[in-house]
Amino acid sequence: METSEPILTPQASSREIRDYALTSRWTALHPHPVQKALWREPVRFKVVPAGRRSGKTELAKRRLVKALAEPKDWAKPRYAACAPTRDQAKRIYWADFKLLVPSNWIDRIVETELSIRTKWGAELQVLGMDKPERIEGSPWDGVVLDEYANMKPIAWSAHTRPALSDRQGWAWMIGVPEGRNHYYDLYNFACDPANADWQGYTWFSSDILPPAEIEAAKRELDPATYRQEYEAAFVAFQGLVYYPFNRSDHVRPFSYDATESLMLCLDFNVSPGVAAILQEKNNITGVIDEICIPRHSNTPTVINEFIARYRNHKGPVRLYGDATGGARGTAQVAGTDWEIASDLLRSPFSGRVSKRVPKSNPAERARINAVNSRLKSAAGEIRLIVDPKCTFVIKDFEGVRVLEGTSGEIDKKSDPTLTHLTDAIGYAIEYEHPVSGGGKARMVKV
């Protein structure tokens, strides 16, 4: 339902628009000086790395709706809200746009095109930048690139920027950082006083969110991830991938319980063939055992070794691992790796085996963040330990390194014996304890 305030026309000034609640969806925002500057300063290009859930996307939505009513010297001004994929852009923007734009402004809504056209010809569209060429063609008057750190570097320079030239359009690049990639470079460019058309704006989530929410995030996230996600820090991921791990904090006995769930974590490698076996008690994840067959291994070899060790286990067995095992894998016979594993486990653990694997693997960074957050949260809590007998797992945690020159990707080539066990563990931890929510994959009985 719309407010009783008069509906503004394209002839109204931007100052008037800012002072009105156009619909009931225009609720009051938490006052913040940097956000006020972002809203008011007449800068053409604004780069906005800011903390998670701190209002940057909400401001961008309102800026785009406000722009619809700004008078232009040409017909049919056009504005776009963009995210890394179309589905993501639709999820972030579309429903809210239909509540933020007053119904008295609207000429038509085209659901298939995710577009709203006003009675005076201004258009607002939602786009995915997985194909940046979608923004090419007709000129644009204003664009928001949301989660810009996760877009291709050329999304701005080669596609969006040229589309703004004809009408001297404006742009906001917003989102949380993702290491020191192209977003980091653009933010530094925007903060350089020599670039008069640019400005950078940043603030912490703690400026906006309740203290209890910030403390909860600190308990859930490792220090580097917390700084990136909630303080918008461009963290330089370098050195060890699992940097919180150290033997004094994380290596200690974790007793096996034959009645509790076993978490069998698989990576489907051949040399070495590996698996990690986990259990959880009192919100602590323990790596209780490992399988590491250095050469000439395959999925049946690893699974049969697990069966030999745990045939008498009384509790459930939960499978986690590389989703690409759904393609023909290490055995190259008798089906996929997951089919082979499921078939072998069905008899000894009848009715007690479930597979907890998504259709596709999580992003590598999401998996790393989940593991590091269990190793040590920003609040200092340790929720992942490794039994001393798991020497190969310990070696993995101590040895896996960041690929030099990247925004935190794992170096898979320097030592081919590493990464497999921590990858396998990461699939399970990201499934059970994701740092960014999003729900879990469907559990399937084997």
Buried (B, 14 or more C-beta within 10 A) or exposed (E): EBBEEEBBEBEBEBEEBEEBEBBEBBEEBEEBEBBEEBBEEEBBBBBBBBBBBBBBBBBBBBBBBBBBBBEBEEEBBBBBBBBBBBEBBBEBBBEBBBBBBBEBBBEEBEEEEBBBBBEBBBBBBBBBBBBBEBBEEEBBBBBBBBBBBBBBEEBBEEBBBEBBEEBEBBBBBBBBBBBBBBBBEBBEBBBEEEEEEBBBBBBBBBBBBEEEBBEEBBBBBBBBBBBBBBBBBBBEBBEBBBBBBEEEEBBEEBEBBEEBBBBBBBBBBBBBBBBBBBBBEEEBBBBBBBBBBEEEBBBBBBBEBBBEEBEEBEBBBBBBBBBEBBEBBBBEEEBBBBBBBBBBBEEBBEEBBBBBBBEEBBEBBBBBBBBBBBBBBBBEBEBBBBBEBBEBBBBBBEBBBBBEEBBBBBBBEEEEBBBBBBBBBBBBBBBBBBBBEEEEBEEEEB
